[in-house]
Amino acid sequence: MNTFRALLTACLLVGLLPPAALAADSLEEGLATDPVTPEPVETAAPIEAATEKKGFFDRKHKGYLGYMFGELDKIGELDIYGVTGQLPKGYLGFKYQWTTITAGARFGEDGKKGPVATPIEFTNGDGDKVVSIDLGLSGKGHGHNFMVSYGITNPLDFYIELPFTFMDVKLQPKIAPINANGDTFDPTYAAIAGYDPQTYGANDFLFDTLPRLGRATPPTRYVGKWLLGDVNMGFSWNYQHAEHYSNSMTARVFLPTGKVQDANNSLLFGTGPALDTSIGGWAIGWTHGFDLRLLNKGLFSIVASNEMTFTYGFKQHRPYPTNFISPDPALVQLDPASFPDLSGLRGDFDYTPGFSIDATVQLQIQIASLGLGAAYGVSYSQTPWLDGNRDFLQMAKSLELIGQSNQQSLQLGATLSLLPFVPASIGFSWQKAVRGNNAIVFDNYFQITVQAFAPLYKLWTKE
């Protein structure tokens, strides 16, 4: 599951115990405490006291808190901690995550921040600018993630995750002056194209220049609501568990359930501002998790963790955009390679997303029911493989929106367990892109996470 999946799990189940019954570890942000074996007399007294009196949630003559402490005491014997921890057998987990982001910049090939879309610049034979257009691409959005998981056995979980996205993406082109005279179009070429070099603006580019270059005028805004992403599901196995270290692996499959935008309005091919919420085909993934418990003293613990995730997207067929028109031979000489005649293009091309790798190191600290965490992540995606019409592929690559990318990010978070009163927790995290290449920079990246758990096994087990 994702980087903080297990960190936000076990603290719900084992975060707060009465001192005499402390036998559980917390995974709220991966922060844990070693189990303490109580003396028989010390253990029995508080539990009996809690269970003799009926509460408002009566269960077999046990008060609600007494029942909760009893469950937590059982779970504590499993010594769950870190990103490798799994749900106890028979437990059902539910997680809801709300995420908000904005995008207004991009790490370029050289690692420097710039516009989300590389400005379109035409130059003459001497290298002087003829025209320079910043497409002014920006966007904001938020997501709703729903995940349900179940403990098949103590070390083995199954999960399924459904992501939904809201987005509002805009194109607001701006024309930059190209010389000291304030011209926005080279006077020599302006005379050929029929433009006024002093007044040439964004509307001229969108509604006249682009069509004359063989490209349809794109929509300038896309709003998407409740766009389903690629549903993913899999199994997570804590195959090695010891007092101070633990290992796990997760295998998953991504279903092609997400939204692939119309090729005639797709940011991927420069035909519009719409973004896909899917890679467009089947994919598989594998994650290895490792925990090292550095300190474990009562209600205070420190855990260092690492996760490595490998994902591969399989080959798929995608339709070509079909709204290309015949270009003006005179104007297309501005950049023949980027604006070939594609007016007769039809059919499909092959698109293979290929490999991506994500690595995260993190440190989690827990003080009683409060979990604090810090993580540093690195992600890498290879250049997708494309096989199809040569001129179309050259045009798509010239936009620099399809290519190898990498990014490094910092994440800070905190989670509060509501145990023993409610089997749930609330978490908050913030993420910041630090550096990268050929990657969109997401700002105002905040997440709120709510998790809850239920002993589903009680439905068929009598005690």
N, C-alpha and C positions, 0 to 999 in steps of 0.2 A: 504494500500500500504506500501512500506517500510518505515524505520524510518524517512528519511528526505523527504518523498514524498510531503507532504503538505508544508514543510518549503521552498521548492524550487518553490512553485506555485504562491502564490498571489502577491509576490513582482513584478513579471513580469507584473501583471495587474495594480498594484496600487503603485509601488515603487517610482515614481517620479511625482510630481504634482507641478504646479506653486503655489507659496505661497498663492495667493488669492483663489485658488480652492482646497486647501488641505482638502480632505474629505475621504481619503482612508487609509487603513492599509496595511502594507507590511508583507508578509509571507516568504520573502527570508530568509532562515534559521530560520524561525519562529519568526522573529523580527517585531514588529508592532508599529503603532502609532494610537492613538485615533482620530476619525474624529473631525474636527473643523468646526463648522457651521459658514460660512462667512456671513458678512453683504451683503445685496442684491446688493448695489452699487459696493462693492469691488469684488464680484463674477462676475458680468455681464461685467465689463470693460475689464478684460484681456481675457475672452472667446470671446467677440465680436471682440476684436482687433485681436485675433488669427484666427477668422473665416471669417473676412471680406476680407482678402487677400487670393487669391488662392495659394495653394502650388503645388508641382510637383505630389502629389497624390490628385487630386481634387475629392471630393465626395459631391454632392449636393451643390456645391459652397462653400465648407468648405475646408480649407487647411488641409494638413495631420496632422500637430501638433494640430490644432484646433479640428479635429476629435478625435485624441488620447486623448486630455485632456477631451473632452466630455464623452468618454467612461470611462475614469478613474474616473471622477466625479460621474458617475452612480454607478460604482463598489464600490466606497468609502462609499456609503450609506449602503452597506452590512456589513461593519465593519469586514472584514475577517482577521483572525490572527491565528498563531500557527499551530500545526500539525492537528488540527481539522478542519481547513478551507477547503472549497470545491470550485470547479469552479463555477462561476456565471452561471445561467441558460442560455443555448444556446451557451456556449463557448466550443470550442474544444482545448484540450491540447495535446502536443506531447513532450515526453522526451526521450533523448538519453543519455545513460550512458556507459562510457568506464572505465573498471576496469583492473588493472594489479596486479599480486601477484607472490610471490615465496614461495615455501615450502621446508624446509630442516630440520625441527625439529618437535617435538611432545611433548605435556605435557603427561607424563605417569600417571599411576594410582595414584602415590604418589605426583603428581603435579610438578615433576621436569622435566626439559627439557632433551630430549634425541633424538635418531634417530627417523625418521618418522615411521619406522617399528621396532618393538622390535627385538633386535638381537636374532638369533637362537643359543642356547647354549645347548650342551649335557654334562651331568655329569655322573660320575661313582657312584658306591654305596657309596663311601666315600664323595661324594659331590664335588670332584675335576673335573675341566673342562676337557672334552675330545676334544671338538672343539668349537670355538666361531666365528660366522659369522654375521657381520653387512651387511645387504642387500644393504646399501647405497642408499636407496630410496630418490629421490629428484625430484622436478618438478617446473615448472613455467608456467604461462598462462595469458590469458587476456580474458575479456568478453565484449560482446556488448548487452546491454539491450535496448529494444524499448518498450515504453509504450504510449498508446493512451487513453485519458480520455475525458469524456463529461459531462457537467453539465445538468442533467435532470431537476432538479429544483435547486434553490439556495442552499438548504442544502443537496442535494442528487446527487452523482456522480456515473457514471459507468466507469470502466477502464478495459483494457486488456493489459497484459504484455508478451512479447516474449523475452526470454533470450537465448543468443548464447555463446558458450565457445570455446576457443582455448586452447590446453594444450600440453605440452611436458614433459613427465614423464619418468624417467630413473631408472634402477636398476644397481648399480655399487658395487657388493659385495666385501667386504674386510675381510680377515681372520686375526684375532688377535692372537698374541702369547699367549700360555696358561701357560707357566712356565718360570723359569729363564734361561733355556737352549735355549729359543727361538723356541721351538717346536710349530707348528700350529695344530698338531693332536697328541693326546696321543699315545706314542710309543706302548703301549700294544695293543690298539685297532687298531692302524695303521698296525701292523703286521697281524692282523686278516683280515682287509679290503684291505690290499695290497697297502698301501700308505707309502710314505716317510715322516716321521713326521717333517722333516726340510724344505721340499720343497712343502708341500701340500698348494695349493692356491685356488683362487676364481674359476678358470676354472675347477679344480678338483671337487669342490663342485657343480657347475652348471651342468656340463656335465657327471659326474660319480656318485657322492654321491646322488644327488636328484633322478635320475632315479632308483638307487638301493634302495632308500627309498620308491619307488612307485609313485614318482611325476615326471611329464614331465618337462624337462628343459624349464623354462619360457622365453618369449621374454624379452629382457633387455631394450626396449624402446617403448614408445607409443606416437604417435603424432596425435592429433585430431584437425580438423579445422571445424569451423562453426557447432559445435555440438549443436543441439537444446536442450534446457532444458524443464522443465515442464511449459507449458503455464498456466498462472493463470489469472483469471478474477473475478470481483466482484463489489459490491456496497458499497459506503462509505456514511454515513449519519451523518451530524452534528445535532444531535437530541436536543442539548441544547446549547444555545448561549447567553452569557451575556457580559456586558462591560469588566469585569475583569476575567471571567472564561468561559470555553467552553468544551463540551464533544462530542465525536463522536464514532461511531463504524463502522467497516468494516467487511463484510462477503465475503469470497472468496472460489473458488474451483480451485484445481490444476488438470490439465488434464495430463494423462500419455503419454505425447508427447516426453519426453526426451530420451536420449540414455542410454539404459541398455547394458553394455558391454557383449560380449561373455563370458560365464562362464569359458571357457578355457583360458581366458586372462583377469582376473578380480582381481584387488587389494583386493577387499572385501574378496575373498577366497584364496588369496595367489597364484593364478595361473598366474599372470602377473601384469604389472604396470598400466593397463588401469583403469580409473576412470569413474564411472557412472555420467551422468549429469541429472539423474532422480531418484526419489525414487522408480520408477518401477510400480506404481499403482496410483489410485485415492487418493486424499487427500482434506481435507477441512481446512479452517483456519478462525480465528476470531480475530480482533484487537480492543482494546479499547484505545482511545486517550483522554488525558486531558491537557488543557492549563490553566496556571495561568498568567495573564498579570500583571507583577509587577510594571512596570513603562511605562509611555506613555507621552512624552513631545515633541511635535512638530515632528521633523524628527528623534527623538531618542526614542528607546523603548527597553524593556527587557521582555522576555517571558520565563517562566519555563514550561517544558512539560514532559509528561510521556506517554509511550506507552507499552501496554502488548499484546503479540500475542500468541495465542494458535493454534497449528496445529496438526492434526491427520491423519496419513497415514493408509489406509485400507489394509486388507490382500490381498496378491497376490500370484501367483504361479510362481516359478522360476525353471529353469532347473538345474540339477546337472552338474558340470564339468564332462566330459566324457573321459578326456585324462589321467586318472590314469592308472598305469601299475602295474604288480605284483612285490612286493618288494623282496629284498634279505633278507631271514629270519635272516641271521647272522647280517647284518647291521641295520635292523629295531629295533633290541634290544636296540639301543641307546636311543630310545624314542618311545615305542610301542603305547602310548596314542595319541601322535601327528601324528604318521604315520601308521594308520591302513591300512589294505589291502582294497582299494576301487576300485580295477580294474574292478569289475563287476557292478559298480554303474550306474544306468540309471533312467530316469523319472524326476519328479518334487518334490519340497518341498515347504512348506508354509512359507512365509516371511511376517511379519507384522511390519512395521516401528514404529507404535504407536504414542505416544505423544511427542511433543517438545514445549518448552516455551521460549519466548524471552521477556526480559524487558529492557527498555531504559529510562534513565532520561537525560534531556538535558537543556541547557541554551542557548538562542539565543539573540544576541544583534544586533540591526540595527542602523546604522548611515546613514541617507539619503538612497542612493541606494546600500550601502555596507552592507551585512549581514555577521555576524560572529557567529559561533556556536561551542559548545563543548558538547559531549555526552559520557555517560558511559553505556555500555550494558552488560547484562548477558544472556547467552543462555544455555539451558539444553535440552538434548535428552535422552529418556529412552533407555534401552537395547532392541533392536528389538526382537520380538518373532519369533522363528524358530521351525518348526515342520517337522521332516523327519528322515532320516537315522541317528541313534545315533552316529555311528563312524564319519560320515561326520560332524555332528554338533559339536562334540568334537574337531575335527581337526580345524574347522573354528573358534571356540572360543579360541583355544590355540594361534592363531595368534594375539589376542588382538586388532583386527581391528573392531570387532563387539562388542559393549558394551555401557554402559551408559557413556555419556560425558557431560562436561560443560566447558564453557569458558567465560572469562571476557575481554572486549575490551574497549579501549579509542579511540574516534574519534574527530578530529578537522576539521573544514571546513570554507570556505568563499565563498560567492556568490556575483556577481555583476550584478545588473539589467541594461539592456540597454534601458529601457524606459526613456523618451517617444518616442525615435527615432525608436526603433525596439521592438516589443512585445516579448522579449526573455531575457534570462539570461544565464550566464556562471558560473558554480560552480566548486570548487576543494575541495577535502577532503582527509584526511590521517587517516588510522586506524592502531592501534597497539594492538596485543594480550598481555594482562597483566598477566593473570594466567589461569589455567584450569586443567582439569583431562581428560585423554584419548581423547585428541583433537589435531588435526594437527595445528601447529603454522604457520600462514601466515604472511610473512614479505613483505616489499616493497609494501604495500597495499595502492594503490592510485586510486582515482576516479576523472574523469572529467565528468561533467554533463552539458548538453545543453537543455534548455527548450524553447518552443515557444507556443504561443496561438493565436487563431483566433476566432472572433465572428461569429460562424457558423450560428447563428440565423438570421443574416442579409440576408441570401440567401432566406428566406421566409417571412421576416418581412419588411414592408415598414414604413419609418418614414418621 
